[in-house]
Amino acid sequence: MSIPTSNSMVLYDKISDVNATINIMGNAIAKSQMFGCSTIEQGQVFAMECIALRIPPLTLARKYHVIDGKLSQKADDMVSDFIQSGGKIRIIERTPEG
């Protein structure tokens, strides 16, 4: 995943009431059900992670799934991080059985 843009960092740095922002964002995220969050609490955790990483919700959704109410890194993102850190992947077989 690319480094957050300076605009994202500036926006999150300007938050004066983090708790209120988490509540507002969390409620909107849960109500939208766009990110797999079915409760306000899950939406709030999603919002907290956005603020902690200083990235927008759509960027976080590209990196993580919400599975059973928990954030779980997507496999393709894990592979991307592995390759960016110098790892190599060799595909041995591309068949339904493999």
C-alpha positions as CSV (number, residue, x, y, z in Angstrom):
1,M,0.0,0.0,0.0
2,S,1.3,3.5,-0.8
3,I,2.2,6.0,1.9
4,P,-0.8,8.2,2.8
5,T,-0.9,11.5,1.1
6,S,-0.1,14.6,3.0
7,N,-3.7,15.7,2.7
8,S,-4.8,12.7,4.8
9,M,-2.2,13.4,7.4
10,V,-3.2,17.1,7.6
11,L,-6.9,16.2,7.9
12,Y,-6.4,13.8,10.8
13,D,-3.9,16.2,12.5
14,K,-6.7,18.9,12.6
15,I,-9.2,16.7,14.6
16,S,-9.8,18.5,17.9
17,D,-12.2,15.9,19.4
18,V,-11.0,12.4,18.5
19,N,-13.8,10.7,20.4
20,A,-16.5,12.6,18.7
21,T,-14.9,12.0,15.3
22,I,-14.7,8.3,16.0
23,N,-18.3,8.2,17.0
24,I,-19.4,10.1,13.9
25,M,-17.2,8.2,11.5
26,G,-18.1,4.9,13.2
27,N,-21.8,5.5,13.0
28,A,-21.6,6.5,9.3
29,I,-19.3,3.5,8.5
30,A,-21.7,1.1,10.2
31,K,-24.9,2.6,8.6
32,S,-23.3,2.4,5.2
33,Q,-22.3,-1.3,5.6
34,M,-19.8,-0.6,2.8
35,F,-16.9,-2.0,4.8
36,G,-18.4,-5.1,6.3
37,C,-19.2,-3.5,9.6
38,S,-22.6,-4.4,10.9
39,T,-22.6,-2.6,14.3
40,I,-21.7,0.9,15.4
41,E,-18.9,-0.6,17.6
42,Q,-17.3,-2.3,14.5
43,G,-17.6,1.0,12.6
44,Q,-15.9,2.8,15.5
45,V,-13.0,0.3,15.5
46,F,-12.7,0.8,11.8
47,A,-12.7,4.6,12.3
48,M,-10.1,4.3,15.0
49,E,-7.8,2.4,12.7
50,C,-8.3,5.0,9.9
51,I,-7.3,7.7,12.4
52,A,-4.3,5.8,13.8
53,L,-3.0,5.0,10.3
54,R,-4.0,8.4,8.9
55,I,-5.7,6.9,5.9
56,P,-9.2,7.3,4.5
57,P,-11.8,4.5,5.0
58,L,-11.7,3.4,1.4
59,T,-7.9,2.9,1.6
60,L,-8.2,0.9,4.7
61,A,-10.9,-1.2,3.0
62,R,-8.5,-2.0,0.2
63,K,-6.0,-3.4,2.7
64,Y,-8.3,-5.2,5.2
65,H,-11.4,-7.4,5.3
66,V,-13.8,-7.3,8.3
67,I,-14.2,-10.9,9.3
68,D,-16.4,-11.8,12.3
69,G,-16.1,-8.2,13.4
70,K,-12.3,-8.1,13.2
71,L,-9.9,-6.5,10.8
72,S,-7.9,-9.1,8.8
73,Q,-5.3,-8.1,6.2
74,K,-6.2,-9.2,2.7
75,A,-4.1,-11.9,1.1
76,D,-3.2,-9.8,-2.0
77,D,-2.0,-7.0,0.4
78,M,0.1,-9.4,2.3
79,V,1.8,-10.5,-0.9
80,S,2.3,-6.9,-1.9
81,D,3.9,-6.1,1.4
82,F,6.1,-9.2,1.2
83,I,7.3,-8.3,-2.3
84,Q,7.9,-4.6,-1.4
85,S,10.1,-5.8,1.6
86,G,12.3,-7.8,-0.8
87,G,10.5,-11.2,-0.8
88,K,10.1,-13.3,-3.9
89,I,7.2,-15.5,-4.9
90,R,7.4,-18.4,-7.3
91,I,4.1,-19.8,-8.7
92,I,4.5,-23.5,-9.1
93,E,1.1,-24.5,-10.5
94,R,-2.0,-22.7,-11.8
95,T,-4.6,-25.3,-11.9
96,P,-7.9,-25.8,-9.9
97,E,-6.2,-28.8,-8.1
98,G,-3.1,-26.7,-7.3
